[in-house]
Amino acid sequence: MTETSATIQLPPRLAEQVKTHIQEGWFPNLNALIIEALRRYLETHQGELTERFIREDVEWGLHDKEWTGSGN
């Protein structure tokens, strides 16, 4: 699997907090901090995200005028 690059803009206060955590040795660099933050977010919201996607699929299936139910 190939890695994906992203550019982010942090609000000044958040940028200072990130810088402090890196300087204090909690993370080796910004990349490691962002990866861990995203991993933890996805891990703790997995049920909520799954439920939302299921609800959206059901709503689409029940209410989409073009949906035929036959896969066509």
N, C-alpha and C positions, 0 to 999 in steps of 0.2 A: 504494500500500500504506500502510495506517495504522500508526502507531507503537504499540507496546505499552508500557505503564508497569508497573513492578514496584517493590515495596518490599523492601529487603534489610536484614538485621541482620548486622553484621560483628563478629567477636570483637575485643576491644580492641587486641590486638597487630597484627592485620591492618589495623584502622582507622588506627592510627598510621602504618603503612607507606604506606598509601594517601595519607594526609594529607601525609606527607613528599614523596612523588613529585609530588603536585600543587603543593606549595609550592616545590619545586625546579624546576618548570616542565616536567616530563616530560609532563604532561597538563594541559589547561586547567581541567578539573573532574572530579568523580566520575563523571558520566555518560560522558564520553569514555573514562575509564580502564576502566569496566565493559564498554563496547561493545568496546573493543580486546581486553580479556582474553577475553571470550566468543568473539570472532571467531577469535583465535589458538587457543583451546581446540578449537573446532569444526574448524578447519583442520587441526590436528595430529592429531586423533582421527577424522577422516572415515572412513578405511579400517576402523578398529576398530568404529565405530558402524554402518557399512554392513554389515559382516560379522555383527555381532550381530543386526541387524534381519533379515537374510536367514536366519540360523540359527533365529530365533524363528518366522519365517514357515514354514520347512520343518518344524520341529517341530509347529507347529499343523496343517499339512497332513497330516503323517504320523500324528499321534496324537489329533487331536480327534475324538471319537466322533460329533459332529453333522455333521462335514464330509462332503459327499457327492461333491465333485469336479465337480459339474454346475453350480455357481453358484446352486443353489437353497437 
